[in-house]
Amino acid sequence: MKEFMKSNKVTYNLMSFTGFKSLLVFSLLLESPKSYQEIKEYFEKHEYIKESISIDTLRVYLTSLRMAGCEIIRAKKSDGSRYRMISHPFELSLSNDQIKSITKVYKAVSKNIELKELIILEKFLYKLANQLRNNDLKEAIEKVSPIYGLDVQLLEELLLCSAKQKQITILYNSPRSGEKLMEIFTDKVGFNNNKLYLYGTSIEYNQYTFLPISRIKKIVDVKLIKEKIVPPEEIVVGYEVRTKVSEFKLNDNEKIVQINENSIIVEMTTSNPFMLKQRVLSLGLSCKVLYPQSVRDEIISILKRMKEGYFIG
């Protein structure tokens, strides 16, 4: 200690070099399988060691690690003769019950946090699974993940564009016309019926729209300066829903205008007829369009055609 206080340098006299070198071998094998030659070169270039070790000396260090509880094997010569760490007593492990608890908590939390936070949380859990080499945890998260199968990097880019409401060009895989370029003024990225969508104003159709993230292949271009377009024509639609206020979830473009004893009246402002019809029809028998009459008539017409379809043939 006195020597260190004087020179502030680590020397042979200040450590057990056998123990130190054994820990170095341990850390190297934790990273990945290593050959004797790779370990030897690492020791030669090390800041404090700067000397070679023989194969017999390496075996001493490996024996020390095995006595401490590490399971280390050596691959065949045809596979590079690398030493590989199979397990060690310092590993964190998870039981099946613990994995179920983590999954349950993740599933509950994922419904109540921002998408950006959800991505961070999921990355952490995957990193944990990789560190533990636990495929069961990884598979459990994949089963309940609302963003599983999506390109996370693309998702993060879309979130960034939406936060700044950028005008972007995307390559979109349309179910009708196949891959095509689309320009859109981004607004937000959000869930609808457990699926993730990009919301914004389509320049081609000049109306507010939403596109499944799973069908967006990539962002082709981000405009530095947004174009000026004529705002899409919007309509205000009123509908009555038989429900309690506490049980009804409003969309961003909706507001409650009246609360009755057994129902509420909601107004939706939209420029997208498809989104309007999808919303109303998704509410089923509990919903009735009140105004305007043109939208009310169109919904009635759709319901009649649906009814007729069940009696044909």
Number of C-alpha atoms within 10 A of each C-alpha: 8 8 12 12 8 8 9 10 10 11 13 9 10 12 10 10 13 13 13 13 15 19 16 17 19 18 12 18 19 16 10 11 19 21 15 17 15 13 20 17 14 18 19 15 12 11 9 12 16 12 13 15 16 11 12 9 12 17 12 14 20 21 15 16 19 13 10 11 13 18 15 19 14 15 15 10 8 7 8 13 16 20 20 19 19 12 12 16 9 8 10 10 11 15 10 11 9 12 17 16 12 16 21 14 11 18 16 11 13 18 13 10 11 11 20 12 12 19 17 10 16 19 13 12 18 18 13 15 19 13 12 14 14 15 12 15 23 19 13 15 23 16 11 15 16 18 19 12 9 14 14 13 11 15 22 15 13 23 20 16 20 20 13 12 17 20 24 20 17 19 17 22 17 14 8 6 8 9 15 12 14 17 22 24 23 25 22 18 24 17 14 11 6 10 12 20 19 22 20 22 21 19 17 9 12 17 19 24 22 23 16 18 23 17 16 23 15 18 18 12 12 14 12 9 8 12 9 6 8 7 11 16 11 14 15 14 20 21 18 21 22 17 17 13 16 6 7 11 8 13 10 8 10 16 14 15 10 11 15 13 8 10 16 19 21 19 20 19 15 20 18 19 15 12 13 18 14 10 14 18 15 12 12 10 10 13 19 19 21 15 15 13 11 10 19 16 13 13 18 14 12 13 13 11 11 11 11 10 10 8 7 6 4
